[in-house]
Structures are given as structure tokens and as C-alpha cells.
Amino acid sequence: MAAGYETTATTLGYIMYILATHSDEQTKLFQLINEVLTHANNSHHLLDFDTLNNMEYLDWFIKEVLRMYPIGQSLLDRQLYDESYEIKNHGRLKRGTVVVGDMHTIHYDSNLWGPHDPNEFYPERFRDKRHPMAFLAFGQGPRNCVGMRFAFLEIKLVLVHLLKKYTIIECCETEANFKIIETFVTQPKAVWIKLQQR
Ligand code: HEM
């Protein structure tokens, strides 16, 4: 339940923060959404599965939010079942050791995410092929997130409907109250924004 709800809701919270503080990104998304809805393959300009799936920039946008604000850090643990495992230049892990990948450090590594500064929000960086283990927001391997595709669809649907109707605006509490805390997921304590009807 928490895996399917808390994660998507938290991602949407971060997205609201990014949209409020990056008006250029919001304009870009709004134009993309208008374009896609105008050309949607049906007479009512409604969104269907294929239309949502083909909104590639929106995929990059969501991934960039989760690169900068990974929420499932604590979910990424593995226990060693082999007798032991040698990590070159570091030492040997014993059977039973629990290993947690440091998602945050990996997501901000400029060798993996450059040349554009990983501290800046830049969805276009996902245009380039990256190391298969560089993006860990949904985990990796046979136990990665089963809900990833569903989460993308949910988030895209909410974003399209919201941005069609409202402009998301920064207010004086947005930055002041943006404090990240650790619970089941890593999440902002609150995201303060204003909605203005278009
Ligand atoms: C933005 C949204 C989401 C994020 C960032 C996220 C992230 C993650 C992460 C990091 C893991 C651990 C993967 C690993 O250990 O390699 C995971 C596992 C899992 N997620 Fe998600 N998740 C999201 C949405 C969802 C949704 C919507 C569902 C269900 C509808 C879901 C269901 C699960 C389940 C069942 C697992 C456990 C898989 C297993 O152990 O085999 N997640 N998720």
C-alpha cells in the first residue's frame, strides 16, 4: 500500500516544488501538453495510454525530479547470500551482510551525469545513454519496482490535467518550508505553492 501510494504522492510533491521554482520548465511542459492534446488521436483530444506513453520529455522530467530527489533510498537494500564477496581495494563482505546503495551520491556523480552540472535541474540529460546503474530511483535488477510504469502513467495523468487548468506559482513559503525529512520515504515536510487558474 505504502509502496504504491506514498511514493507517487511524494514524487508529485517534489514535482510541484520544481514547477513552482522553475517557471521555464513549467512553460515547456505546458506547451508540450497543449501540442500533444491538439494532435491527440481522437476527436475529443483526450489522452489515451499511447499518447501518455509517447510523451518522452515528460519521462525525462519525472526522472530528473527523481534523480535530484530520490525518495526510496532505504528501499534499496540487499543481503549477501554468497559465502563472501570481495570489493576491489575495499575488503571482503561476509555472508549475511546487508548492503544499501548510496542512491544520493550516485545520482549527483558528475562522471555519471555530466557534462551538465548534476546540481542543476536539466531533464535533457536523459537524452544521452547513461550507465545502467546510474539511475536507481526505482531500484535495479530482478527486485526492482514493479509499479514503475504505473507510477509514470499516474504522474503524467495528474500533471497533464493540472497544468491544463492551473499555473503553479512560487510563494514566500515555498523555499522557506522546503525541508526534506526521512520517513518510510525521503520526502519534503511540506510543499507550499499557489495555483492560478489559466
Ligand atoms: C514514483 C513512484 C515510485 C518510486 C520512486 C518507487 C521506488 C521503489 C524502489 C526504490 C523500490 C526498491 C527496488 C529495489 O530494491 O531494487 C521499489 C519496490 C517496489 N515498488 Fe515501487 N516505487 C514507486 C511506485 C510504486 C507503485 C505505484 C507501486 C505499485 C502500484 C510500487 C510497488 C512496488 C513493489 C511491490 C516493490 C517491491 C518489489 C520487490 O521487492 O520485488 N511502487 N519501489
Boltz pocket constraint, residues with backbone or C-beta under 6 A from the ligand:
constraints:
  - pocket:
      binder: B
      contacts: [[A, 3], [A, 4], [A, 5], [A, 7], [A, 8], [A, 11], [A, 66], [A, 71], [A, 72], [A, 73], [A, 75], [A, 76], [A, 77], [A, 136], [A, 137], [A, 138], [A, 139], [A, 140], [A, 141], [A, 142], [A, 143], [A, 144], [A, 145], [A, 146], [A, 147], [A, 148], [A, 150], [A, 151]]
      max_distance: 6.0
